[in-house]
Amino acid sequence: MNSRAPDSRIRVPTQIKAVIPGRSNRRLQIQYDRALYKQRNRIERMFGHLKINRAIATRYDQLANSFLGMVHLATARYWLKFVHAV
């Protein structure tokens, strides 16, 4: 199926709630929860910042505890950089 299919061909199950807003030029606007979208966007941006750290982006650690420790370290480094910038 073409990714630029007209709205009439897109089938969306009714159980799924939209979180990301549709494009502004879309014929039929999708209703979405703005607060939930802001929270989701904030989390995605945080993971984007964390993935700058090579060990997290490639997941060298095989154990979940080691990986979680690297996530904590990267988060602390990002937080410290943010605190000192203000």
C-alpha positions in Angstrom: 0.0 0.0 0.0 1.2 3.5 -0.8 2.3 5.6 2.2 0.5 8.6 0.7 -2.8 6.9 0.3 -5.9 9.1 0.5 -7.8 9.2 3.8 -10.6 7.0 2.5 -8.2 4.0 2.2 -6.7 4.3 5.6 -8.3 2.0 8.1 -7.8 2.8 11.8 -9.0 0.5 14.5 -11.4 2.3 16.8 -9.8 0.9 20.0 -6.5 2.8 19.4 -6.4 6.4 20.6 -4.4 8.9 18.5 -1.5 10.4 20.3 0.4 12.2 17.5 -1.5 14.9 15.7 -2.1 14.5 12.0 -0.6 16.8 9.3 -2.2 20.2 9.0 -3.1 19.6 5.3 -5.0 16.4 6.1 -8.6 16.3 4.9 -10.0 14.7 8.0 -8.4 16.0 11.2 -7.7 13.4 13.9 -8.7 14.2 17.4 -5.8 13.6 19.8 -5.0 14.2 23.5 -2.7 17.2 23.6 -1.4 16.6 27.2 -0.5 13.0 26.3 1.3 14.1 23.2 3.4 16.5 25.2 4.4 13.8 27.6 5.2 11.4 24.8 7.3 14.0 23.0 9.2 14.8 26.2 10.1 11.1 26.6 11.1 10.7 23.0 13.4 13.7 23.3 15.0 12.3 26.4 15.8 9.0 24.7 17.2 11.0 21.8 19.6 12.8 24.1 20.5 9.5 25.8 21.3 7.8 22.5 24.1 10.2 22.0 25.9 8.0 24.5 27.4 5.2 22.3 26.9 2.4 24.9 23.2 3.1 25.1 22.7 3.5 21.4 24.3 0.2 20.5 23.5 -1.6 23.8 26.9 -3.3 24.4 25.8 -4.5 27.8 24.2 -7.9 27.7 22.7 -7.9 31.2 19.7 -5.7 31.9 21.2 -4.4 35.1 24.4 -3.2 33.4 22.3 -1.5 30.7 20.1 0.2 33.3 23.2 1.4 35.1 24.5 3.0 31.8 21.1 4.6 31.4 21.3 6.0 34.9 24.8 7.3 34.3 23.8 8.9 31.0 20.7 10.5 32.5 22.8 11.9 35.4 25.3 13.4 32.9 22.5 15.0 30.9 20.9 16.3 34.0 24.2 17.8 35.3 24.8 19.5 31.9 21.3 20.9 32.0 21.6 22.2 35.7 25.0 23.9 35.0 23.7 25.5 31.8 20.9 27.4 33.8 
